[in-house]
Each structure stands twice: as C-alpha cells, then as structure tokens.
Amino acid sequence: MLDSRKAADKTPSGLTLLDNARIATLDAERDGLGIIDNAAIAIAGGWIVWAGAASELPERLRNGETVDLQGRWVTPGLIDCHTHLVFGGNRAREFEMRLNGAAYEDIARAGGGIVSSVNATRAMTAEQLAESALPRLDHLIAEGVSTVEVKSGYGLTIESEREMLRAARALETLRPVRIVTSYLAAHATPAEYQGRNGDYIDDVVLPGMRQAQAEGLVDAVDGFCEGIAFSAAEITRVFDLATSLGLPIKLHAEQLSNLGGAKLAASYGALSADHLEHLDDDGVRAMAEAGTVAVLLPGAFYALNEQHKPPVKALRKAGVPIAVATDCNPGTSPLTSLLLAMNMAATLFGLTVDECLAGATREAARALGRLGKIGTIEAGKSADLAIWDIESPAELVYRIGFNPLHARMFKGQWIGQ
C-alpha cells in the first residue's frame, strides 16, 4: 500500500487523475455518504493517493493522465460480504416445494436444504466448480462489485471443502475481482453423520480446518448456529480451534430461531453475525460491545417468505454497524444482484439509502476485516471504484432490475474498456 504521508513529498509515478466527478467517499469522518461535489481522485500504483474537492488538488498531482468523468458519480467498488457462490447443481425443485407450502425446516429434515447440494458439489473438481461459478460472479462484477466473500459448506468432507475453497481462490485468477474465503464446514451435517454432529466435527470440521488453513485457503471461519444445523456448544468447539489458529470468525446466527449465536460470536470478537431475524436485545448489546457487524441478507428473507424481520431499529440505536449482502446460494437466496439486495434491505427491512450504500461498501469491508484496504474512497485505499450514470446515489437503491454502471476500476486498472 502506498503510504499517503510519503506520497505528499513527491509526484507519484504513473499518476492517473479522475476529474470532474461527484464522489460518495463513504468516509466515516464525513457526514452521510461523505459526498464531495466537483471532486478529483488521484491514483498511482493501484492505490488512491488523494481524493477531495478539485479546487484543493495539490499542484504535484496535476501532471498525470487526466480522465474527465463529466460529472458522473463515483462510489467505492461494491462489496458482497456474504455469498455461497461456489456450488454444484441447483435447488429449483425446493423452490417449487416452498411454493406448495413446505417450510425450510421441513425440507431440510427431509434431506433437502443444504444437504441436497452436497452430492452435486462433491462430484465436481475445483476447476469445474470455478467454471460453474463464473456466470454468477460475472453478474456481480457487472454491477460494480469488486470484492466477493465466498464460503465453503457444500462439500462436507475434508477434501470437498478444500476443493470448494480452491475453486474460490481460482476465481481471483479468472476475473478482476478480490475473493475473500470463509471455511464453513460447520454448515450442515452430511447424511453419513446424521445424528452424530460431534463425530462430524471431530472427523471433518476440525481437521479440515487445519488442513485448509495450512494450504492457505482460509481467510475466516464461519458456522451455522441453528436447530437444523449446530448448537452453540458445537459451534464453540469450531471457534476455539479457529481462534487458536489465528483465524477470524463469522457466524450464521438467529435466522430461524434464537440460540444465542450472535452473542456467542461476539464473545469471540467475531467480524460479523449474519441473518439475525430473531436477534434479541442481549445479542444486540453483545455485538455493539464487540464491534461485530450485523450482515443483513434480505434475499433469503424474501425467498423464504419470512415474516420476522431483523431488529434494525435496535441495531441502529446501539450503534452496531450494518452491512448488506446477497447471500447468493442455490437454495434460499439464488440472488446475484447486490443492487437488488440494497433495494430489498430498504423496502423489506427499512434501511435508509445511506445505510444501504454504506452496507454494501464500508460496512461490508468491515465485516470482512478489510476496511483498512477497501470500502471507502480515501488516500491509502485500493483504487476499486464504480462510476455510475445516475443523478443521485439514491438511484442505486431505488431502482429495481436496472444497472446504471458506467465503468469500473479495480486496483487502479479500468475493467471492461
């Protein structure tokens, strides 16, 4: 990363200046979206070296290649901080079952749900899994997404979980995008371990974590704390090992019931607790004290036709950071549009425009532990930018099924031009 203090001493080489822009910096030190009209952004070596009002641009930064953005809006590249992008097959049949009245818990207990994706995933190599994920990834990228979190959790064997993570890592070599991986072997109990969660954790989850971490495949560890998945006590065993390995943690918590997962995750200093439809006041307080981000997933809420909403007002009042993500997965959120996820978060959960945009940039970066590098337009951050043909940032949340992206920059390079 370019040290902005050193950059102040001399003109950077390879300087590019984006001029005549309106920028939503998402800088937390500024009000709202951190908007600057008639702004400029100076970029060198893939990093932002300066951003602010064009009238205040330092003289040393006026000699680079200048790109006139003609008054267009610029935001940080969007960040999808919770996806299950890599998987085999699909679950359209379960969609039909839900339309005919079956509940998610009923489908899962009948051998559907997460477990129904396992056979298709296990039958595929890392190369095949990566190839099958590309259309979904391309759709996200086309909407200005520059960073995507990808979880394992459909292999449920040591080798299949590693193959999923290898596929996720490969995506970064196939497309101009940043991939952050989460090890989610504690997602469901496979059929061969049915009724033996403890044995599955002993035989697969814990040794698989060690092996995946040793191979450099794991950025964080996740789990599913729910009646149809794993208890708080079982998740504790997973988190204890993750902590000993120096891996940050996340958790699917309080989606269908309240097992105290968010409070447990917060006790470990979790990066995030996700879903949270049944989060209680104790969980809110614990997350606020720990700085754990609440990742809201309106796509799953919508697809499952849920009625119990996350306690947005309580989260807001307690100062819990709120992120928004697609939860792209084959069963309960077959969603590959972060723009639509923002609209859903506003329409279904009552988030404001500012909260939605912060939730898909700054707070999403925080939920991944990457806020020091991405998520805002500030000196010292990666030059991941989305340039939009819009009149105001509210359009990014307001429109449904419309993509106003004009151009995308990733690590200082123009993409698709």
C-alpha angles and dihedrals in degrees: 000000000000111000104233090207091059090043089062090066100060145008110275117236119246091024120183120190121202105202138181093032138141109219135195098203096182085213105164090215090066128067121265113334092351092246121193119185121208089017138165133208122202117205132186132165091001094303135103107246097177139003128178147089110342090229089063097049109134115246092239089064097053097082103068131095106294124214116194108216091190095228096309122153121254126198132172112276107276119256125212100201100181122043140138090203097153116070144117127250125350139260104227089134090061089051087059091048092054090049087055092054107270115142122229091245091051092051092048094049090049090059097269129104117062094351092059090067093052101082094050092047095047090052093060132079123228089258092052092046092051092048092050091050095053098085090053092046092047091056091054093046090051088061094056099269113153102170128043129183112215125193132202117217107119097080099059093186124089094249097040092051089051091048089055091051092046088053091051091051090049091058089069089060093047100048137026095257139110114242123201115190131213124194106225106169086134089070100104139341111255121232093257090060098039109153091009105089092151093055091048091053091048097045103035118007101051101037090041090055091053093049095045091048091050089052091053094245100122129079096164141357123239137181142183112240105192142114091260092047129024135340124235089254091054093047089051089064090053093048093047091059093043090053092049089053092050094246121145117235140225131179142207097225141172095358099134102007140357113266094153092255096141092052090048092049091048090052087063092047091251119196090226148350112213137209098009099177090144098037114144132208093266090055092048092051093047092050092048092051093048097043089237113164120235107225110200119204109194093170091069091043089053097043093049092045090231122181103194108086128204112263095255095164092052092047091048093048092049092050095243110162111244124211130183126214140167099239084211105199138141098251118029105019114022088175125139099171120091089182089059090045088057091051090049091049089054097041100039103029103028099242117160123239090255092051093049094050093044088046092057095044124017099021092041088055089050090051088057095045089244103109091116090064109027143013103071138054102247138125110278095031126113112268094246104147140166118206115202138198095221138120094222137003089249088076090069089064100030102055122081120209094357127115115199096178111143100178142344132217122197122188089343095308125113111240124210096006 
